[in-house]
Amino acid sequence: MFRAKLLTIIVGMLATLAVSAAPAFAEFQSTNGKASGPGKSGPVTLEGGGATLECTSAEGKGTIQNSEGKEQLKGTALALNTEKWNGCLAKTKSQKGLKPTVSACTLVLKQAAGESKAKGSVATKCTIKTSVLFFSCTITVLTEKEGNVNLEKNALENSGGNLTIKAEDSGITTTAEGSGCGIAEVKGSNENKQKAEVKGEGVNYS
């Protein structure tokens, strides 16, 4: 009898430890009854692999998602889809004033309960295409499945019914392809850094 009771207590303790060890994610929640809302940023910088991209601003939308990636008014993830990049210029050690074409891309944020900082992951590839002396160079920011996951730091701040995200992510992985990349001395890297401040409308975090 004593051994049976002791075994029951031990099993209960292990179950409690297992539950407490599981990560608890907080929720993003709508403040205006909509799962998606517009988002915009100030200056954006991506630096690494011998190149620096600077844009004066970016525009897109934020969408609250559940753990299955479906739109919800409350969810554990916030997908930031950047659709338009404004005033972008790129430079390398040997080349200045390059005018790239930057594709749309999506960053997904998740944060643990009670934390004011989120970790990001790249949901869709982002490409930065430019020409160097008539030769093309394409820098690709890879997806979370290819290494871009748990990116830090993304500080969160509620401001009324809106959300401010101050991103200073590092350890971002890129590839570089094209003859122009060699001319400009640009290469793929897993040590890229990104900095931006994004304002999302109609969403708060808890």
C-alpha positions as CSV (number, residue, x, y, z in Angstrom):
1,M,0.0,0.0,0.0
2,F,2.8,2.4,1.0
3,R,4.7,1.7,-2.2
4,A,1.6,2.2,-4.3
5,K,0.9,5.6,-2.7
6,L,4.6,6.6,-3.1
7,L,4.5,5.7,-6.8
8,T,1.3,7.7,-7.3
9,I,3.0,10.7,-5.6
10,I,6.1,10.4,-7.8
11,V,4.1,10.1,-11.0
12,G,2.1,13.2,-10.0
13,M,5.2,15.2,-9.3
14,L,6.7,14.2,-12.7
15,A,3.5,15.2,-14.5
16,T,3.6,18.6,-12.8
17,L,7.2,19.1,-13.7
18,A,6.5,18.2,-17.3
19,V,3.6,20.7,-17.5
20,S,5.7,23.5,-15.9
21,A,8.6,22.8,-18.2
22,A,6.5,23.3,-21.3
23,P,6.8,26.8,-22.8
24,A,3.8,29.0,-22.2
25,F,3.1,31.4,-25.0
26,A,1.2,34.7,-24.5
27,E,-1.4,36.0,-26.9
28,F,-1.6,38.7,-29.4
29,Q,-5.1,40.1,-29.4
30,S,-7.2,42.4,-31.7
31,T,-8.2,45.8,-30.3
32,N,-10.6,46.7,-33.1
33,G,-12.4,43.4,-33.9
34,K,-10.2,42.5,-36.9
35,A,-7.5,39.8,-37.2
36,S,-5.4,41.9,-39.6
37,G,-4.4,45.5,-39.7
38,P,-2.0,47.9,-41.4
39,G,1.6,48.1,-40.3
40,K,4.4,50.5,-41.2
41,S,8.0,51.1,-40.2
42,G,10.6,53.8,-40.1
43,P,14.1,53.2,-41.4
44,V,15.1,49.6,-42.0
45,T,18.6,48.3,-42.1
46,L,19.9,44.8,-43.1
47,E,23.7,44.3,-42.8
48,G,26.0,41.4,-43.3
49,G,28.0,39.3,-45.8
50,G,29.7,42.5,-47.1
51,A,26.6,44.4,-48.0
52,T,24.2,46.9,-46.3
53,L,20.6,47.5,-47.3
54,E,19.0,50.7,-46.1
55,C,15.3,51.6,-46.7
56,T,13.6,54.8,-45.5
57,S,10.4,52.9,-44.6
58,A,8.3,49.8,-45.2
59,E,4.6,49.1,-45.4
60,G,2.4,46.0,-45.0
61,K,0.0,44.4,-42.6
62,G,0.1,42.3,-39.4
63,T,-2.1,39.3,-38.9
64,I,-2.9,37.5,-35.6
65,Q,-2.6,33.7,-36.0
66,N,-3.3,30.6,-33.8
67,S,-0.8,27.8,-33.5
68,E,-2.0,26.3,-36.8
69,G,-1.4,29.5,-38.7
70,K,-5.1,30.5,-39.1
71,E,-6.3,34.0,-38.6
72,Q,-7.9,34.7,-35.2
73,L,-8.8,37.7,-33.0
74,K,-6.5,36.1,-30.3
75,G,-3.5,34.0,-31.1
76,T,0.0,33.0,-30.1
77,A,1.6,34.5,-33.2
78,L,1.7,37.7,-35.1
79,A,2.6,37.5,-38.8
80,L,4.2,40.7,-40.2
81,N,3.9,40.8,-43.9
82,T,6.0,43.5,-45.5
83,E,4.6,44.2,-48.9
84,K,6.3,47.5,-49.9
85,W,9.8,48.8,-49.3
86,N,10.5,52.5,-49.9
87,G,13.6,54.5,-50.7
88,C,16.0,51.5,-50.6
89,L,19.7,51.8,-51.4
90,A,22.4,49.1,-51.1
91,K,26.2,49.5,-50.7
92,T,29.2,47.3,-50.4
93,K,32.9,47.8,-49.8
94,S,33.5,48.6,-53.5
95,Q,30.0,49.8,-54.7
96,K,27.8,52.6,-53.5
97,G,24.3,53.8,-54.3
98,L,23.0,50.6,-55.7
99,K,19.2,50.6,-56.2
100,P,17.8,47.1,-55.4
101,T,14.4,45.5,-55.8
102,V,13.3,44.0,-52.5
103,S,10.5,41.4,-52.5
104,A,7.6,41.0,-50.1
105,C,8.4,38.8,-47.1
106,T,6.9,37.7,-43.8
107,L,8.3,37.6,-40.3
108,V,6.3,35.7,-37.6
109,L,6.7,36.8,-33.9
110,K,6.0,34.7,-30.8
111,Q,6.6,35.6,-27.2
112,A,6.4,33.7,-23.9
113,A,3.8,34.7,-21.3
114,G,4.8,37.7,-19.3
115,E,7.6,38.6,-21.7
116,S,7.9,41.9,-23.5
117,K,10.3,40.5,-26.0
118,A,9.4,38.2,-28.9
119,K,11.4,35.8,-31.0
120,G,11.0,36.0,-34.8
121,S,11.1,33.5,-37.6
122,V,11.1,34.1,-41.4
123,A,8.0,32.5,-42.9
124,T,8.7,33.3,-46.6
125,K,11.9,34.0,-48.4
126,C,12.9,37.6,-49.0
127,T,15.1,38.6,-52.0
128,I,17.2,41.6,-52.6
129,K,18.1,41.9,-56.3
130,T,20.5,44.5,-57.8
131,S,22.9,45.0,-60.6
132,V,26.7,45.6,-60.3
133,L,28.4,46.7,-63.5
134,F,25.5,45.1,-65.5
135,F,25.9,41.8,-63.6
136,S,23.1,40.7,-61.3
137,C,23.4,39.9,-57.6
138,T,20.6,38.3,-55.6
139,I,20.7,38.1,-51.8
140,T,18.1,35.8,-50.3
141,V,17.0,35.8,-46.7
142,L,16.2,32.1,-46.0
143,T,13.1,30.7,-44.2
144,E,12.8,29.3,-40.7
145,K,13.2,25.8,-42.1
146,E,16.6,26.8,-43.5
147,G,17.9,28.4,-40.3
148,N,16.1,31.7,-39.7
149,V,14.2,30.9,-36.5
150,N,14.3,32.2,-32.8
151,L,15.7,35.5,-34.0
152,E,16.3,38.0,-31.2
153,K,15.6,40.8,-30.1
154,N,12.1,42.1,-30.8
155,A,10.9,44.4,-28.0
156,L,7.1,44.8,-27.7
157,E,5.2,47.8,-26.4
158,N,1.5,48.4,-26.3
159,S,0.5,52.0,-27.2
160,G,-3.2,52.4,-26.8
161,G,-4.8,50.0,-29.2
162,N,-1.6,49.6,-31.3
163,L,1.7,47.7,-31.0
164,T,5.2,49.0,-31.4
165,I,7.9,46.5,-32.2
166,K,11.6,47.5,-31.9
167,A,13.5,44.9,-33.9
168,E,17.2,44.3,-33.5
169,D,17.6,40.8,-34.8
170,S,20.9,39.1,-35.3
171,G,22.1,35.7,-36.7
172,I,20.0,36.0,-39.8
173,T,21.1,33.6,-42.6
174,T,21.4,34.7,-46.3
175,T,22.7,33.3,-49.5
176,A,24.2,35.3,-52.4
177,E,24.0,34.3,-56.1
178,G,25.1,35.9,-59.3
179,S,28.3,37.3,-60.9
180,G,27.6,40.7,-59.5
181,C,27.9,39.4,-56.0
182,G,31.5,38.4,-56.6
183,I,32.4,41.8,-58.2
184,A,30.9,43.6,-55.2
185,E,32.6,41.1,-52.7
186,V,29.2,40.1,-51.3
187,K,28.7,36.6,-49.9
188,G,26.1,34.6,-48.0
189,S,26.3,34.8,-44.2
190,N,24.6,33.5,-41.0
191,E,25.6,36.6,-39.1
192,N,23.4,39.3,-40.7
193,K,21.8,41.9,-38.5
194,Q,18.4,43.7,-39.0
195,K,17.1,46.8,-37.3
196,A,13.7,48.5,-37.6
197,E,10.8,49.9,-35.6
198,V,7.4,48.7,-36.7
199,K,4.0,50.0,-35.7
200,G,1.0,47.6,-36.0
201,E,-2.5,49.0,-35.8
202,G,-5.3,47.3,-34.0
203,V,-3.3,44.8,-32.0
204,N,-1.8,44.5,-28.5
205,Y,0.1,41.7,-26.7
206,S,-0.5,40.2,-23.3
